[in-house]
Amino acid sequence: MRVASAADVGALLREGRTRQGMTQAQLADAVGTSRAWVVAVESGSPNARLDLVLRALQWVDLVVDVSPDEASAQLDRLIGDGDG
């Protein structure tokens, strides 16, 4: 899945957590944070600490895999980068 926003990450975390049968409180305890933090991240908060988000994703068996946006790079090549 392409993730384009904090809301996308939150939705994935919520989906993973429920798939694991975890409550928000259980995930918060596992990550070492509060239930309010889990609620905020699952709601799409753009201010969540990245290290905690990554830890939470690991707890629900999700990993982050970053790759170049080939479609965007191809579009840049087609229209030029404005330097020429």
C-alpha positions in Angstrom: 0.0 0.0 0.0 1.2 3.5 -0.8 1.2 5.6 2.3 0.8 9.3 1.6 -0.3 10.7 5.0 -0.3 10.3 8.7 -4.0 9.2 8.4 -2.8 6.3 6.1 -0.3 5.2 8.8 -3.0 5.4 11.4 -5.4 3.3 9.4 -2.8 0.7 8.9 -1.9 0.6 12.5 -5.5 0.3 13.6 -6.1 -2.5 11.0 -2.9 -4.4 12.2 -3.8 -3.9 15.9 -7.3 -5.3 15.4 -6.0 -8.2 13.3 -3.7 -9.1 16.2 -6.7 -8.9 18.6 -5.0 -6.2 20.6 -6.8 -3.4 22.4 -5.5 0.2 22.2 -4.4 -0.1 25.8 -2.5 -3.4 25.1 -0.7 -1.8 22.2 0.2 1.3 24.3 1.6 -0.9 27.0 3.7 -2.9 24.5 5.0 0.2 22.9 5.6 2.0 26.2 3.3 4.9 25.7 -0.3 5.8 26.5 -3.6 4.8 25.1 -4.2 8.4 24.2 -1.1 8.3 22.0 -2.4 5.2 20.2 -5.8 6.9 19.7 -4.1 10.0 18.3 -1.9 8.0 15.9 -4.8 5.9 14.7 -6.7 9.1 14.1 -4.0 10.4 11.8 -2.0 12.7 14.1 0.9 14.2 12.2 2.8 14.9 15.3 3.6 11.4 16.6 7.1 10.4 17.3 8.5 8.3 14.5 10.4 5.9 16.7 7.2 5.1 18.6 5.2 4.7 15.4 7.8 2.3 14.0 7.7 0.3 17.3 3.9 0.2 17.2 4.0 -1.1 13.6 6.4 -3.8 14.6 4.1 -4.9 17.3 1.3 -5.5 14.8 3.6 -7.3 12.4 4.0 -4.4 9.9 7.2 -3.1 8.4 8.1 0.1 6.6 9.6 -0.4 3.2 10.7 2.8 1.5 11.3 2.8 -2.3 11.7 5.5 -4.9 8.6 6.9 -6.5 9.3 5.8 -10.1 6.2 7.3 -11.5 7.1 10.7 -10.2 10.7 10.4 -11.5 9.4 9.4 -14.9 7.0 12.4 -15.0 9.9 14.7 -14.0 12.0 13.4 -16.9 9.1 13.9 -19.3 8.3 17.4 -18.4 11.8 18.5 -17.5 13.0 19.8 -14.1 12.8 23.5 -15.1 16.5 24.0 -15.4 16.7 23.9 -19.2 
